[in-house]
Amino acid sequence: MHMTQILIKPLVSEKSTLLKEVQNKVIFAVHPNANKFQVRDAVESLFNVKVDGVNIVKRKPVQRTKFGRSAGKESGMKKAYVSLAAGEKIEFFEGV
C-alpha cells in the first residue's frame, strides 16, 4: 500500500482540536487494512515530523432508526490517534 493511500483524511472536530492543542495529538481516518507501523511511516514521510506513538481505533457501523424503523446506516471507519514529538506540529486549518 502506498503512503498516500494509508491516510484518507484528517478528522477536524472540537475533540480533535482540543487534543491537538493540549496533548499534541492529531487524528486521521485511515485505510481499513493499515496498521500502526504503516501509519507512523506515512505521517513521518508526508508531513516531515517525528511521531512518538500511534493508537488505532475501529468504529463499528451504526444502524440509524426513526420512529422504530430503520432509517439507514452510518458506515464504520478506522481512526488513528497520532502523538507527535515535543516541538513538532501539523497545521491543517490554522486561523479558520
N, C-alpha and C positions, 0 to 999 in steps of 0.2 A: 504494500500500500504506500502511495506517495505521501509526502509530508502535507501537501495541500488538501488531500482527501481526508486526513485524520481529523483536523479541526474544521467543524462545519460553520460555526458562528459563535461570537461572544454573546453571553447572556447578560443583558443590562437590565437590572431591576433595582428596587430600593435595597434589597438584601445584598445583592452583588456589589452595589456602590459602597455600602457600609463595610463589607468585608474588604474591599479594595483599600479603603481609607484607614481602617483600624488594624487589620491583620496582614495587609499586603498580599491578598489572595485575589485571583481572577478566575471567573467561571466561564467555561466553554461548553457548548454542545459538541459532542464528538461522535465519530463513526461507531456504530454498534459493535464492531469487531476490534476496536482499538484497545490496547492495554496501556498501563501506566508508563512503561518504558517508551512506547511509541509517542504518547502524548508529550512526555518530557522532551524527547528529541525534536519533535515538531515545534514546540513553543520556543525552545532554545535556538533552533536554526532560523525560524521565520521572524522572530522578534528581537534576536540578539540580546537575550537576557539570561541570567543564571537562575535555574529552578532549584528550590530546596526540596520540594515534595509534591506529590500528586495524589489526590484522593478521587476515586471514581464512584459514582452513584448511578444506579439504574432506576428509572422512574417507570412504573408499570402503566399500561394503557388503562384509562378510566372510562367506564360506561356512564354517560350522562342521561338523566331521566327528568321528565317534566310531567307532572300530574300522574305519576305512577307508570308512565310509558317510556319506552326507550326513545331518546331524542338524539342519539348519536354517540360517537366515540371520540375521545381525546387520545391521540396517539402517544405512545411512550417514547422515552428518549434516554440517552446516556449522557451524563454531565461529568465534567472533570473540574475539580477544585484545585487550582494550581497555586502553590505557595512560592512566591518569588523571594530571592535572597534580599538581604537588607541593602537598601540603596537602589535597587532595581525597580522599574515600573513600566507598565504598558499603558499607553494613553489611547482610549477609544473615542470618547465623546467629552473631552475636556472643554469646559466653558459653555456647555449647552444647557 
